[in-house]
Amino acid sequence: SVIITGESGTGKELVARAIHSNSPRKFFPLVSVHCGALSESLLESELFGHEKGAFTGAIYNRKGRFEMADSGTIFLDEIATISSKMQIELLRVLESKSFVRVGGNKEIKSDFRVICATNRDLKEFVADKRFREDLYYRLSVFPLTVPPLRDRHEDILPLAQHFVELICREQGRPPLSIGRQAIATLQGHDWPGNIRELRNVIERAIIMSK
């Protein structure tokens, strides 16, 4: 299990994809779930699947993300947002590598590797009893921290050049280069929004360029 921490916009999901694509599981699915975007009931159905008739609107059997990630990787983004009930459920699934669909009674086995990400301080959450300590240690077998862009000044120029090439292709523009004054401005900024902010600035500059 890997847990990736870092500020919003630092590229934690890209790190997760890189881990998966350089692992023996790369020939099998990488399944992503944004835990913070779903209510507890929807998250339970999303992770474990459901049987037909389990709740209003469940008109057919549906595989959950753990089942879809068999032999591959499941990426749980914003893991700090899950409820205490879901923390218990997740711990049980990680320990047994099995689960039951919502509304079902058949135990389903799945061989998955889990990668999590969060921009919160999970150790602080554990100390405040907002996150289970046993689950934290189950998830953080190999912890990684992605540093903010302000601590990676040497990455600003190659990232900016990459975004210039990418966005010019997307917009059907001829290739553009970054002038010296623009480079100095980019490298002198603190980038509170990290790489996401850098991409937006580059895209805006290309839109406005002549």
N, C-alpha and C positions, 0 to 999 in steps of 0.2 A: 504494500500500500504506500502511496505517495501523497503527501499533502503539500500544496503549493500556496504560499502566502505572498502578499505584496499589495501595494496600493492599486486602486482601480485604474485600469488603462495601461498596466505594465506588460500585458501579454501573457497572462497566466494560462489561458486556454491554448495558446500557441505552444507553450512549454509542454502542456499535457499532450498535445498532438505529436510533438517531437519525441517525447518519451515513448508513446505508443508506436510510432512509425520506426523507431530504432530497437524495438523489442521483438522477441519471438512471436508475439501476438499480432504483429502488423498485418498478417494476412486475414485477420478476422476483424469484426466491426469495432469501431470506437463509437460508443453511444453516449451522447451528452444530455444532461438534465440540469436545467437552471432551477435550483431548489427555491430560490427567493421569489420566483415568478408564479408559484403555485400555492394554493391553499393546502392545508393538511390532507383533506380528503382527496383532492385532485392529485397531490404528490404521491399518496399511497397507491392510487390506481395507476399512475404513470410509472412508478417503480416496479410494482408487483403484478400489474395487469388486473383484469377482472373477468368474471364469468357473466354470461348473458343473464339479465334479470337481477344482477347484484344491486342495482340502484336505478332510479328513474333515468332513462336515456341509455342504459347499457343494453343495447339491442343485439349485441353479438359478443362472442368471446374475444378478448384482446390480450395480446402478449404485453408483458411489462418490460421495462428497460433492462432489468437484470436478466430476464430470459433472452432478450435480444443480444445481450453482450456476452453470451456463452462463448468461451474460448478467446474472447477479446477483452476489451477494456470498457469500463463505465466511468465517465467523468461527471462528478457531482460538483457543480459550481455553486458558490455561496452556501457552503455546507453549514455555516454558523447560523443560518436562518431557520433551520428545521426545528420543529417543536420537540418537547421532551418525549412525547409518545413516539414520534418518528425516530428519535434517537435510539430508543429501546428496540424498535423494530429493525433499524439498520444494524445495530450491534448484533442482534440475533442472526440476521442474514449473513453478516460478515463472518461470524463464528461457525455457522453450519453450512454456508454456501447453498442454502435451500430456503424456500419461501412458499407461501400459498397465495393464489390470486384472491383478490377481493371477491367475496361471495362464493368461493370455492372451498374444497376440502382435500384436494390432491396436492401432495408436496412435490414441488418442482425443484430439481437440482440444476445449478448453473456454475460453470467454471469461469469466473470473471476475475479481472484485476481491477481494483478501484483506485482512481486518482481523484483527489478533492482539491478545491481551491477556495480561498476566502481572502477578503481584504480586512478582516477583523483579527484581533489578537485572541486566538483561541485559548491560550494559556490563561489570559485574564478572564475569559468566559468560564473556564473550568474553576478558577479560584472563586468566582462569584456564583457558582452552582448553576450557571445558565447552559453549560455543556457538560455532558457526562465525561468523567475522567477516564473510565474504561474505554469508551468509544474514542476519545482523543488518542489514547495510546495505540488502539487498534488501527487508526487511520494514519498516524504519523510515524510509521516504521521508517520511512525515509523522507524527512522534511526538507523542502527547498524554499528559499526566499528569492523572489525576483526583485532586484533593487529598483528604485524609482529612476526615471530618466535623468534627473538632476545629479545623480551619483554615477552616471554613465556617459559623461560628456563625449567620450571617444565614439559612442554609438550614434550620436545625433546626426552627423554628416552622412554616414552610409545609410541610415534609415531614411533621411530626407531624400537622398538620391534615389533610393528604392521607390519611395512614394511618388516622386516626380515621374519616373519611368512608368510606374503602374497607372497613375491617374491620367497621364498623357495618352496612354493606350486606350484606357476606358473612355476618354472623351474624344478620341480620334484626332488629337492634337499632334503636331510635329514635336520631336524631342526637344526638351528645354534643358538648360543648365542653370545652376545656382551661382549667382554672382558672389564675389568676395564679401561685399557689405552684407548681403543676405545671410551668408554663412556665419559671419561674426554676430549678427543679430540672433540667429537661431541658437548659437552656442552660448550666448549670454543670457538666455532666458531660463527660468527655473522649471518650467513645464509642470505646473501643478496637476494638469490633466494627463500627464505622461504621454505615451506613444499615441493614444487616441487623439489628444490635443494636437500633437505634431502633425498627424495625418490631416486633420481638419485645416490647420494653418496652410499646409502645402496645397491642399485642394483649393482653398480660397485664393491663394496666390496665383495658381494656374488659371482659374476662372477669370481673374482680373488682369492677367498678363496680356500684352499685345505682341 
